[in-house]
């Protein structure tokens, strides 16, 4: 999913996180994601995808036997 530069489009970021592109745009607007602006283009560093995944990981609860 990651390209050579490590910068993803909104659509690529959405696909990597299995959410809609509108969700990514909202997160960008709410400044929940770091972005890189190249003229009018908006790119999301691939490290942001990794960060979102790490923040979402919750340890499982031990099961009682």
Biopython code that builds the backbone (N, CA, C, O; Angstrom):
import numpy as np
from Bio.PDB.StructureBuilder import StructureBuilder

atoms = [
    (1, "UNK", "N", (0.829, -1.190, 0.000)),
    (1, "UNK", "CA", (0.000, 0.000, 0.000)),
    (1, "UNK", "C", (0.875, 1.255, 0.000)),
    (1, "UNK", "O", (0.481, 2.280, -0.558)),
    (2, "UNK", "N", (2.045, 1.187, 0.613)),
    (2, "UNK", "CA", (2.893, 2.369, 0.699)),
    (2, "UNK", "C", (3.629, 2.569, -0.623)),
    (2, "UNK", "O", (4.069, 1.607, -1.252)),
    (3, "UNK", "N", (3.753, 3.807, -1.027)),
    (3, "UNK", "CA", (4.504, 4.092, -2.246)),
    (3, "UNK", "C", (5.953, 4.412, -1.899)),
    (3, "UNK", "O", (6.351, 4.329, -0.737)),
    (4, "UNK", "N", (6.739, 4.777, -2.908)),
    (4, "UNK", "CA", (8.180, 4.978, -2.716)),
    (4, "UNK", "C", (8.517, 6.098, -1.739)),
    (4, "UNK", "O", (9.510, 6.001, -1.019)),
    (5, "UNK", "N", (7.718, 7.150, -1.697)),
    (5, "UNK", "CA", (8.049, 8.299, -0.858)),
    (5, "UNK", "C", (7.549, 8.150, 0.570)),
    (5, "UNK", "O", (7.957, 8.911, 1.447)),
    (6, "UNK", "N", (6.668, 7.176, 0.819)),
    (6, "UNK", "CA", (6.100, 7.046, 2.152)),
    (6, "UNK", "C", (4.940, 7.993, 2.382)),
    (6, "UNK", "O", (4.465, 8.141, 3.508)),
    (7, "UNK", "N", (4.474, 8.645, 1.298)),
    (7, "UNK", "CA", (3.334, 9.551, 1.391)),
    (7, "UNK", "C", (2.145, 8.916, 0.687)),
    (7, "UNK", "O", (2.260, 8.449, -0.446)),
    (8, "UNK", "N", (1.009, 8.901, 1.361)),
    (8, "UNK", "CA", (-0.190, 8.264, 0.827)),
    (8, "UNK", "C", (-1.248, 9.296, 0.478)),
    (8, "UNK", "O", (-1.345, 10.344, 1.117)),
    (9, "UNK", "N", (-2.036, 8.990, -0.538)),
    (9, "UNK", "CA", (-3.176, 9.831, -0.853)),
    (9, "UNK", "C", (-4.262, 9.577, 0.192)),
    (9, "UNK", "O", (-4.158, 8.649, 0.994)),
    (10, "UNK", "N", (-5.289, 10.399, 0.174)),
    (10, "UNK", "CA", (-6.414, 10.199, 1.091)),
    (10, "UNK", "C", (-7.036, 8.832, 0.830)),
    (10, "UNK", "O", (-7.355, 8.108, 1.773)),
    (11, "UNK", "N", (-7.212, 8.474, -0.434)),
    (11, "UNK", "CA", (-7.820, 7.177, -0.782)),
    (11, "UNK", "C", (-6.944, 6.012, -0.309)),
    (11, "UNK", "O", (-7.464, 5.025, 0.212)),
    (12, "UNK", "N", (-5.640, 6.111, -0.482)),
    (12, "UNK", "CA", (-4.739, 5.049, -0.031)),
    (12, "UNK", "C", (-4.752, 4.915, 1.489)),
    (12, "UNK", "O", (-4.726, 3.803, 2.018)),
    (13, "UNK", "N", (-4.793, 6.044, 2.188)),
    (13, "UNK", "CA", (-4.848, 6.026, 3.644)),
    (13, "UNK", "C", (-6.134, 5.382, 4.111)),
    (13, "UNK", "O", (-6.129, 4.571, 5.037)),
    (14, "UNK", "N", (-7.241, 5.741, 3.470)),
    (14, "UNK", "CA", (-8.542, 5.159, 3.818)),
    (14, "UNK", "C", (-8.536, 3.651, 3.587)),
    (14, "UNK", "O", (-9.039, 2.896, 4.419)),
    (15, "UNK", "N", (-7.981, 3.215, 2.483)),
    (15, "UNK", "CA", (-7.921, 1.791, 2.184)),
    (15, "UNK", "C", (-7.062, 1.044, 3.205)),
    (15, "UNK", "O", (-7.403, -0.065, 3.617)),
    (16, "UNK", "N", (-5.953, 1.653, 3.608)),
    (16, "UNK", "CA", (-5.058, 1.007, 4.576)),
    (16, "UNK", "C", (-5.731, 0.839, 5.934)),
    (16, "UNK", "O", (-5.456, -0.123, 6.652)),
    (17, "UNK", "N", (-6.613, 1.775, 6.285)),
    (17, "UNK", "CA", (-7.284, 1.732, 7.586)),
    (17, "UNK", "C", (-8.710, 1.185, 7.486)),
    (17, "UNK", "O", (-9.431, 1.136, 8.483)),
    (18, "UNK", "N", (-9.111, 0.779, 6.289)),
    (18, "UNK", "CA", (-10.457, 0.272, 5.999)),
    (18, "UNK", "C", (-11.551, 1.196, 6.521)),
    (18, "UNK", "O", (-12.475, 0.770, 7.214)),
    (19, "UNK", "N", (-11.420, 2.472, 6.170)),
    (19, "UNK", "CA", (-12.448, 3.475, 6.451)),
    (19, "UNK", "C", (-12.721, 4.218, 5.144)),
    (19, "UNK", "O", (-12.006, 4.035, 4.159)),
    (20, "UNK", "N", (-13.743, 5.042, 5.141)),
    (20, "UNK", "CA", (-14.071, 5.818, 3.948)),
    (20, "UNK", "C", (-13.146, 7.027, 3.831)),
    (20, "UNK", "O", (-12.676, 7.557, 4.837)),
    (21, "UNK", "N", (-12.888, 7.458, 2.598)),
    (21, "UNK", "CA", (-12.064, 8.666, 2.410)),
    (21, "UNK", "C", (-12.631, 9.882, 3.145)),
    (21, "UNK", "O", (-11.867, 10.735, 3.599)),
    (22, "UNK", "N", (-13.949, 9.976, 3.269)),
    (22, "UNK", "CA", (-14.537, 11.114, 3.990)),
    (22, "UNK", "C", (-14.119, 11.117, 5.455)),
    (22, "UNK", "O", (-13.986, 12.180, 6.061)),
    (23, "UNK", "N", (-13.913, 9.944, 6.020)),
    (23, "UNK", "CA", (-13.441, 9.835, 7.405)),
    (23, "UNK", "C", (-12.021, 10.399, 7.512)),
    (23, "UNK", "O", (-11.709, 11.130, 8.453)),
    (24, "UNK", "N", (-11.173, 10.060, 6.557)),
    (24, "UNK", "CA", (-9.795, 10.575, 6.549)),
    (24, "UNK", "C", (-9.807, 12.090, 6.382)),
    (24, "UNK", "O", (-9.056, 12.794, 7.058)),
    (25, "UNK", "N", (-10.654, 12.597, 5.487)),
    (25, "UNK", "CA", (-10.746, 14.052, 5.291)),
    (25, "UNK", "C", (-11.205, 14.747, 6.572)),
    (25, "UNK", "O", (-10.717, 15.826, 6.909)),
    (26, "UNK", "N", (-12.146, 14.125, 7.282)),
    (26, "UNK", "CA", (-12.627, 14.703, 8.548)),
    (26, "UNK", "C", (-11.495, 14.721, 9.572)),
    (26, "UNK", "O", (-11.310, 15.716, 10.272)),
    (27, "UNK", "N", (-10.738, 13.628, 9.665)),
    (27, "UNK", "CA", (-9.612, 13.571, 10.605)),
    (27, "UNK", "C", (-8.570, 14.630, 10.259)),
    (27, "UNK", "O", (-7.973, 15.231, 11.153)),
    (28, "UNK", "N", (-8.350, 14.858, 8.973)),
    (28, "UNK", "CA", (-7.403, 15.894, 8.558)),
    (28, "UNK", "C", (-7.934, 17.258, 8.983)),
    (28, "UNK", "O", (-7.192, 18.069, 9.538)),
    (29, "UNK", "N", (-9.213, 17.513, 8.725)),
    (29, "UNK", "CA", (-9.830, 18.788, 9.098)),
    (29, "UNK", "C", (-9.763, 19.013, 10.616)),
    (29, "UNK", "O", (-9.540, 20.135, 11.072)),
    (30, "UNK", "N", (-9.960, 17.932, 11.397)),
    (30, "UNK", "CA", (-9.912, 18.018, 12.857)),
    (30, "UNK", "C", (-8.488, 17.965, 13.394)),
    (30, "UNK", "O", (-8.277, 17.960, 14.606)),
    (31, "UNK", "N", (-7.513, 17.925, 12.494)),
    (31, "UNK", "CA", (-6.087, 17.869, 12.815)),
    (31, "UNK", "C", (-5.728, 16.651, 13.666)),
    (31, "UNK", "O", (-4.886, 16.737, 14.560)),
    (32, "UNK", "N", (-6.365, 15.532, 13.385)),
    (32, "UNK", "CA", (-6.040, 14.278, 14.059)),
    (32, "UNK", "C", (-4.956, 13.514, 13.301)),
    (32, "UNK", "O", (-4.371, 12.568, 13.828)),
    (33, "UNK", "N", (-4.695, 13.928, 12.069)),
    (33, "UNK", "CA", (-3.658, 13.315, 11.243)),
    (33, "UNK", "C", (-2.664, 14.378, 10.802)),
    (33, "UNK", "O", (-3.044, 15.504, 10.483)),
    (34, "UNK", "N", (-1.402, 14.015, 10.786)),
    (34, "UNK", "CA", (-0.369, 14.879, 10.237)),
    (34, "UNK", "C", (-0.425, 14.763, 8.722)),
    (34, "UNK", "O", (-0.551, 13.661, 8.188)),
    (35, "UNK", "N", (-0.335, 15.879, 8.034)),
    (35, "UNK", "CA", (-0.375, 15.860, 6.580)),
    (35, "UNK", "C", (0.786, 16.634, 5.994)),
    (35, "UNK", "O", (1.427, 17.439, 6.669)),
    (36, "UNK", "N", (1.042, 16.372, 4.721)),
    (36, "UNK", "CA", (2.036, 17.100, 3.953)),
    (36, "UNK", "C", (1.279, 17.729, 2.789)),
    (36, "UNK", "O", (0.587, 17.034, 2.046)),
    (37, "UNK", "N", (1.411, 19.038, 2.631)),
    (37, "UNK", "CA", (0.751, 19.747, 1.536)),
    (37, "UNK", "C", (1.792, 20.076, 0.474)),
    (37, "UNK", "O", (2.803, 20.724, 0.748)),
    (38, "UNK", "N", (1.523, 19.618, -0.736)),
    (38, "UNK", "CA", (2.390, 19.882, -1.876)),
    (38, "UNK", "C", (1.520, 20.635, -2.880)),
    (38, "UNK", "O", (0.802, 20.033, -3.679)),
    (39, "UNK", "N", (1.600, 21.945, -2.821)),
    (39, "UNK", "CA", (0.674, 22.750, -3.612)),
    (39, "UNK", "C", (-0.743, 22.505, -3.106)),
    (39, "UNK", "O", (-1.036, 22.719, -1.930)),
    (40, "UNK", "N", (-1.611, 22.061, -3.992)),
    (40, "UNK", "CA", (-2.986, 21.744, -3.603)),
    (40, "UNK", "C", (-3.152, 20.297, -3.162)),
    (40, "UNK", "O", (-4.207, 19.914, -2.656)),
    (41, "UNK", "N", (-2.109, 19.492, -3.353)),
    (41, "UNK", "CA", (-2.190, 18.077, -3.007)),
    (41, "UNK", "C", (-2.007, 17.872, -1.509)),
    (41, "UNK", "O", (-1.207, 18.555, -0.870)),
    (42, "UNK", "N", (-2.753, 16.930, -0.961)),
    (42, "UNK", "CA", (-2.631, 16.576, 0.453)),
    (42, "UNK", "C", (-2.176, 15.125, 0.520)),
    (42, "UNK", "O", (-2.779, 14.247, -0.098)),
    (43, "UNK", "N", (-1.123, 14.882, 1.264)),
    (43, "UNK", "CA", (-0.605, 13.526, 1.437)),
    (43, "UNK", "C", (-0.469, 13.236, 2.924)),
    (43, "UNK", "O", (-0.246, 14.135, 3.734)),
    (44, "UNK", "N", (-0.610, 11.959, 3.261)),
    (44, "UNK", "CA", (-0.504, 11.519, 4.644)),
    (44, "UNK", "C", (0.730, 10.623, 4.742)),
    (44, "UNK", "O", (0.831, 9.645, 4.001)),
    (45, "UNK", "N", (1.671, 10.930, 5.638)),
    (45, "UNK", "CA", (2.834, 10.062, 5.803)),
    (45, "UNK", "C", (2.393, 8.664, 6.243)),
    (45, "UNK", "O", (1.481, 8.518, 7.057)),
    (46, "UNK", "N", (3.043, 7.654, 5.703)),
    (46, "UNK", "CA", (2.685, 6.279, 6.051)),
    (46, "UNK", "C", (2.886, 6.008, 7.548)),
    (46, "UNK", "O", (2.265, 5.101, 8.103)),
    (47, "UNK", "N", (3.740, 6.783, 8.189)),
    (47, "UNK", "CA", (3.940, 6.615, 9.630)),
    (47, "UNK", "C", (2.677, 6.956, 10.411)),
    (47, "UNK", "O", (2.475, 6.453, 11.517)),
    (48, "UNK", "N", (1.820, 7.817, 9.837)),
    (48, "UNK", "CA", (0.557, 8.164, 10.496)),
    (48, "UNK", "C", (-0.374, 6.956, 10.531)),
    (48, "UNK", "O", (-1.093, 6.751, 11.509)),
    (49, "UNK", "N", (-0.363, 6.162, 9.469)),
    (49, "UNK", "CA", (-1.179, 4.940, 9.442)),
    (49, "UNK", "C", (-0.714, 4.008, 10.559)),
    (49, "UNK", "O", (-1.533, 3.457, 11.295)),
    (50, "UNK", "N", (0.585, 3.837, 10.681)),
    (50, "UNK", "CA", (1.139, 2.988, 11.743)),
    (50, "UNK", "C", (0.756, 3.524, 13.124)),
    (50, "UNK", "O", (0.421, 2.747, 14.018)),
    (51, "UNK", "N", (0.805, 4.842, 13.302)),
    (51, "UNK", "CA", (0.468, 5.449, 14.586)),
    (51, "UNK", "C", (-0.994, 5.202, 14.941)),
    (51, "UNK", "O", (-1.305, 4.854, 16.080)),
    (52, "UNK", "N", (-1.883, 5.379, 13.984)),
    (52, "UNK", "CA", (-3.305, 5.159, 14.225)),
    (52, "UNK", "C", (-3.555, 3.709, 14.624)),
    (52, "UNK", "O", (-4.330, 3.441, 15.542)),
    (53, "UNK", "N", (-2.914, 2.793, 13.951)),
    (53, "UNK", "CA", (-3.080, 1.374, 14.278)),
    (53, "UNK", "C", (-2.555, 1.085, 15.676)),
    (53, "UNK", "O", (-3.210, 0.389, 16.452)),
    (54, "UNK", "N", (-1.367, 1.618, 16.007)),
    (54, "UNK", "CA", (-0.800, 1.385, 17.351)),
    (54, "UNK", "C", (-1.705, 1.946, 18.435)),
    (54, "UNK", "O", (-1.891, 1.311, 19.473)),
    (55, "UNK", "N", (-2.274, 3.134, 18.210)),
    (55, "UNK", "CA", (-3.151, 3.742, 19.212)),
    (55, "UNK", "C", (-4.437, 2.958, 19.399)),
    (55, "UNK", "O", (-5.038, 2.992, 20.472)),
    (56, "UNK", "N", (-4.863, 2.250, 18.357)),
    (56, "UNK", "CA", (-6.116, 1.515, 18.434)),
    (56, "UNK", "C", (-5.990, 0.140, 19.047)),
    (56, "UNK", "O", (-7.000, -0.497, 19.346)),
    (57, "UNK", "N", (-4.768, -0.334, 19.242)),
    (57, "UNK", "CA", (-4.568, -1.680, 19.783)),
    (57, "UNK", "C", (-4.843, -1.668, 21.285)),
    (57, "UNK", "O", (-4.273, -0.875, 22.035)),
    (58, "UNK", "N", (-5.708, -2.544, 21.691)),
    (58, "UNK", "CA", (-6.041, -2.697, 23.109)),
    (58, "UNK", "C", (-5.690, -4.119, 23.530)),
    (58, "UNK", "O", (-6.010, -5.063, 22.807)),
    (59, "UNK", "N", (-5.049, -4.297, 24.664)),
    (59, "UNK", "CA", (-4.707, -5.653, 25.089)),
    (59, "UNK", "C", (-5.985, -6.436, 25.395)),
    (59, "UNK", "O", (-6.970, -5.881, 25.881)),
    (60, "UNK", "N", (-5.946, -7.710, 25.106)),
    (60, "UNK", "CA", (-7.110, -8.543, 25.385)),
    (60, "UNK", "C", (-7.196, -8.823, 26.875)),
    (60, "UNK", "O", (-6.191, -8.847, 27.586)),
    (61, "UNK", "N", (-8.425, -9.035, 27.328)),
    (61, "UNK", "CA", (-8.634, -9.372, 28.729)),
    (61, "UNK", "C", (-8.402, -10.859, 28.924)),
    (61, "UNK", "O", (-8.795, -11.662, 28.078)),
    (62, "UNK", "N", (-7.770, -11.236, 30.023)),
    (62, "UNK", "CA", (-7.572, -12.658, 30.261)),
    (62, "UNK", "C", (-8.930, -13.329, 30.493)),
    (62, "UNK", "O", (-9.824, -12.761, 31.121)),
    (63, "UNK", "N", (-9.055, -14.528, 29.979)),
    (63, "UNK", "CA", (-10.309, -15.264, 30.165)),
    (63, "UNK", "C", (-10.278, -16.028, 31.474)),
    (63, "UNK", "O", (-9.244, -16.557, 31.884)),
    (64, "UNK", "N", (-11.414, -16.073, 32.110)),
    (64, "UNK", "CA", (-11.519, -16.832, 33.357)),
    (64, "UNK", "C", (-11.855, -18.278, 33.032)),
    (64, "UNK", "O", (-12.649, -18.560, 32.135)),
    (65, "UNK", "N", (-11.248, -19.174, 33.762)),
    (65, "UNK", "CA", (-11.513, -20.602, 33.541)),
    (65, "UNK", "C", (-12.141, -21.198, 34.740)),
    (65, "UNK", "O", (-12.441, -22.392, 34.750)),
]
sb = StructureBuilder()
sb.init_structure("model")
sb.init_model(0)
sb.init_chain("A")
sb.init_seg("    ")
for serial, (resi, resn, name, xyz) in enumerate(atoms, 1):
    if name == "N":
        sb.init_residue(resn, " ", resi, " ")
    sb.init_atom(name, np.array(xyz, "f"), 0.0, 1.0, " ", f" {name:<3s}", serial, name[0])
structure = sb.get_structure()
